[in-house]
Amino acid sequence: MAQRVTVIGGGVIGLATAYALVREGFAVDLIEARKSLAGGTSYANGGQLSYRYVSPLADAGVPLQALGWLLRSDSPLKLRPRLDLAQWRWMGAFMAACRSSVNRTNAAHLLRLALHSQATLAHWREEDQLGGFAWRRNGKLVTFRNPASFAHARHHLLDPQGQQVLDAVGIAALEPALADAPFIGGVYTADEEVADCHRFCLALAERLQASGQCRLLLGQSVSRIRHADGVVQALELGDQVVPVERLVLCAGHRSTRLGLPGLQVPIYPLKGYSLTAPIRAGQQAPAVSITDYDRKIVYARLEDQLRVAAMVDIVGFDESLDPARLASMRQLAVSTLPHAADYAHAREWAGMRPATPSGVPLLGATRYRNLWLNLGHGALGFTLACASGALLAELISGRAPSIDLHGLSPRAA
């Protein structure tokens, strides 16, 4: 009989973890509080699989830059201070991580994990014939409006052999949709990818159900984790008590509400927004993924739709749509790519990205002998999900992980 693992969380991280565990021969119970899978942060994120653009938000100069942003109505960052100790602790730790040396170290950890995630997704796509989620290797173009930011980017290329520095003429030649856009230059990386995260989650769920090795428990909220002597014993789901052999926590920012004695989960939700606009006949949507660096907004074509995503709101646990933020994002999209999509009929979305102050996820074992964490991926959840799930499955199997986990393992857990 297969050994059983319980996974809490039915977003892209939880589903990728469950999929990797089933591939390793485990039986899995996946518990999701919502009545549908991938209905939260994984539903309508930016769609970019940016494996080489993983530098954490925390960096030197960001606090000063953020002060300037807070004075703008269209700022990419919005802060609403609350009487919430967790918010202030998180922001204090974030400020401490805003140093160049710390950013470089953490970026290296994330790059290692991201490249392994790209390889893992390729393996699943090829060996398992996993598809149906609008995947394309279309390349990524980071564009610049400001001469200083462009100069910094072209002198600090992540992969000088695999990246092209383009002027405004080169941008228009690469992507005709940007012929009239106000960009002075850009950096193009040819082997970056896009995909629809929600459809990817549904594809994983379909495979999990077909395997006969996974039970999906939807609409089941975990109210308490029972434990004794450093071992997790059971989960309370309302009036129901479910025994567990091994437990993986993948519930995003909601994981902080399932606290265990001595277990520190330094995660806070960073709210982001997206528009998903239909691409009509005759419209000129970009073929490559675009990141407007100076406006902090991304564009990704997902078959017949254009996904536009932006904003970081540190506003507590409010998941509601903010009309002013969405209007600002829509206005910027129209001014930059006016003929790309039917913005008037775009679907609006907001989601809570579970982020650590450093930007590095918590991935690995804890002081509880049968509890593992897979948390805190922030805006990189889709990008990092496949590697994170595969590495967790290796650890639970007792095998050496495929990559060095230094800097990724939960330090305070």
N, C-alpha and C positions, 0 to 999 in steps of 0.2 A: 504493500500500500504506500502510495506517495506521501512524503512528508508534506505537511500543510503550513502555509504562510498566510497570514491575514494582512491585507493592505488597506489602510484607511486613506481614502481620497480617490475620486474618480475623474480627475483631470488628466492632463497629458503626462504628468510625472507618475501618478499612481497607475495609469494604464500601461505605460511603458515598463514600469517595474513589474507589474503583473505578467505582462507578455514575456519579459525576459525570464522571469521565474518559471513560467510554464515551459519555456524552451529548455530550461535546465532540468525539467522533470518534476518540479514541485506541483502540488495542488494548491490553489489560491482561492481565498475568499476576499473579494473586493467590496468594501463598504463605502457607500457614497450618501451623504446627507440629502442631496437633491434627488428628485424623482427621475432625473435624466443624467446621463454621463456628459462630462465636458461642458456643463452649462454655465460655468463661471469664468475664471481667468482664461481658460483654454478655448472659449467659444469664438471670439472674433479678434484675436491679437494681430500683430502687424504682419504676419505671414512670411517674414524674412527669416531664412536660416543663415544667419550671418556668422559663420564659423570663425572668421578672422577679425571680426570687429566686436570684441568682447571686453574692452576696457571698462572697468567699473565706473560708476557715476562718481564715487568718492575720489577726488584728485586735487592736487594743489591748485589754488585759484578758484575752485568751485564755490566756496562760501562767499567770496567777494562778488563773483559773477552772479550768484543767486540773489544777492541783495539788489543788484541792478534789475534782474528779472522781476522781482517782486513789485517793482514800481510800474511794470507794464501790464496793461489789461490782457495782452495776447501772450503773456509770459509762458514759456514751456514748463515752468515750475510754479506751483501754488502751494502755500503753506498756511494752514489754519491751526494755530496752536490750541491745544486742548488741555483741560485739567486731567491729564492722562500720564501717569508716571512712565508707562511703557514707551509713549511717544518721545518724551524728553530723554529717556535713557538711550533710545535708538538714535536720536539726533546727536546726542553727545558722542556716542561711539562713531557715528558717521563723520563728525567733525574731526575726531582723532585719526580717522583713516584718510583724511584729505591731505596726503603728502605724496610727493612724486615717487619716492622710493617704495612706499607701501602700494601705490597704484601699480607700479611696474611689476612688483612681486605678485600681486593678486591677478593682474592681467595674464601673467605667465601661467598661473594655475588654471585660469579659465580657458586659455588657448589650448592647453594640453587636453582638457576635458572636452572642449568643443571639437577639436580635430578627431578625437576618438568617437565622438557622437556622429560626426559625418561618416566615418568609416562604418560604424555600427548600423546606421540607417541604410547605407549602401548594401551591407550584408543582408539585412532583413528584406530589402527590396528585391535583391537578386536571388538569394537562396530560398526565401519564403514566398516569392512572387507577391509581395505586399504592395498594393497600389490603390488607386481610386481616390487619391487625396490631392490632386492638382499639383503634384510635384514636378518641378522643372529646375534644371541647372541653367539659369539665365544670366548669371553674373550680377554683380552689385556695383553701382556707381555712387560714390560719395561726392556730392557737389558742394561748392563753396561760393558764398557771396562776398565774404570778407577777405581781403588780400592777406592779412596776418594769419588767419586760420588756414588758408590755403598754403601759405609758405611753410607753416609748421607741419602740415600734413605731408607735403611732398619731400620734406627733409627727414621725416620719421616714418618711412614706409615699413609696414610689418613684413612684407615679402617683396623686396625690390625686383626679384626675378619674375614674379608672377603678377605684378601690378603695373598698370599703365598710368602715367600722369598725363592728363589731357588739359588743353586750354579750351576756351569757349568754342572754337571751331571744331576741335576734336570731340567735344561733348555732343554737338549737333550732328556730327557725322556718325557717331556711335548710336545716338538715340534721337531720331528726328523729332520726337515729341517735345524735346527740350530746345528746339531751334530758337524760340523766342523767349526762353526763360532767362532770368537775370543772374546767371552763374558765370563766374570768371574762370573757373577751372574745376577739375575733379580728379578723383582717383578711382580707377576701374579694376575690379578683381573678377576674373572671368569664371571661376569655379564656385561662386557662391550660389545659393539655391533659394527657392520659394516653395511653399506648400500651404494647404489649408489645414490648420491645426485641428479644428473641430472634426473635419472629415477624416483626418489621420486617427483621431481618437476613436471614431466610430469603426474604422477599419480594424484597429486593434481589438475593439470589443467584439466584433464579428468573429475574428479568429479565436479569441479567448472562449467564446461560447461554443464554437465548433470543436474546440479541443476536448471538451468534456472534462477538463481539469480546472475549470474556474467557475465559481458561483458569484454572480453579481447581486449584491444586496443593496437595492436602491431605495431612497427615501428613508434611510436608517441613520439616525444621528447618534453618534457615540457621546454619551453623557458623562461617562467615567471610565477610567482604566484601573482595574483592580490589580494589585501587585502585593508581593510579600518576599522578603529576603532577597531583594535585588532581581526578582523575576516577575515579568508581566504574566498574569494568570488568566484574566478574562476581561471582556468589554461589556459595559452596560449599555444596552440599546433600549432606552425607555424601561419597560418592565422586563425585558428579555436580557438574560445573561449568556454571553457567548464565550466559551473557553477558547484560548488561543495557545498555540505552540510557539509560534514566532510571529512578531509583529513589525511591520514597516509603516512609519508615519509619513504620509505624503499629502496631508490635508492643507497645505499652503498656510496662509496666515491664521486659519482657524485652528491650527495645531497648537497655538499658544494657549488655547482654552482647555486643552487636555493635559495640562501640566502634571508632572510627576515630581515627587520630592527629589531635589538635587539635579533635576534636568532643566538646563537653561536653553531656551529656544529664542535667540535674539532676532526676531522677525517682526517686521511691521509692514502693513499694506501700502503700496504706492499705486495710487489710482491712475489708470490710463484710459484713453478713449480711442475709438476708431469709427470710421465711416466705411461702409461697403457699398460702392456705387456700381450700378450696372453699366456695362460698356455697350452702347448702341451701335448699330451699323453706321459706318462713316466716321465714328469717333477715333481719335488717335491716342490710344493708351500706350504708355511706355512698355517696351518689351523687357527691358532690364529693370531690376530693383533699384530704387533711388532712395538715398538718404540725404535730405537737405540739412547739412551739418549745422549751419548757423541758425536755422529755424527749428531744429530738433524735431523733424517730421519725416516719416518714411512712407514710401509708396511701393506697393507690390501688386502686380497683375496676377490674379488667380483665375485662369481661364477667361470667362466672360464677365469678370468683376474686378474692380480696382479697390484694393484695401488701402486706406489711408489711416495712419495711426500716429499718435503724439500724446504729449502732456505727461507730467508727473505731478500728481496732487497728493500732498501729505495732509490728509484731512480726516484722519481717523478711519472708521469702519463704514462710512456712508457710501453705498454702492450706487446711489441714484445718478441719473444723467444730469449733467449741468448744462443747460441750454446755452449759456454764454460761452463756455469752453468749446462746445461743439460748433457753435456759430463761428468762433474765431478760427478753428481748424478748417472748417468748410471754406471760409473766405480765403485763407492762405492757399488751400488746394486750388481753388478757382483762379487765383491770381498767378499761380505757378504753372499749372497744367489745365488751362481753361477748356480744352477740347478733348480731354482724356476720358471723361465718363459723365454720366447723368447724375450730377451731384444732388439735384433737386429731389431725387428718389432714392437717396442713399439710406441704408439702414444704420441707425446709430447704436453705439454700444459703449459701455464702460465696464472695466474689470479691475480687480484688486491684485496687483502683482506682489507676491510675498517675497520681501527682500531682506537680506542681512545688511548691516551697516557697511561691511566691506565689499558687498557685491558677490562674494564667494558663497556658494551653497554649502549646506551641512549634509555631508554624504558619508554614512558609515555607522559603525557600532556605537553604542552608548554604554554607560555604567550598568544598565540593566542587561542581563546576559542574553536575553532573547528579543531585544528591541533595537531596531535600526532606524535612522533618519534619512530622508531624502527630501530636503526642504530648502527654501530660500533662494530660488533661482532667479527671482526678480523678473526682469523683462526678457530673460534668456531661457525661459522654461522650455519652449519648443525646441530651441537650438540645442540644449543640453540634455533633453529628456532621454534619448536613446542610450547614450553613454551612462547616464546616471542609473537607469534601470538595469543595464547590463552589468555594471560594476557591483551594484547591490546584490544581484543574483549570484555573482561570483563569490562575494564575501559570505553570503548566507550558505553557499555550498561548501565553504571552507577552502576554496581555491585562492591562489594568489591573484590579486586584481591585475587586469591587463595593462594598466598604467599606474604610475606612481601617484598615490593618494595624498602625498604630503601637501599640506595647505588646504585640503578639502575635507578631511575627517573632522567630525564635530569636536571642537576643542574644549568647550565648557560643559559638554554633556556627559 
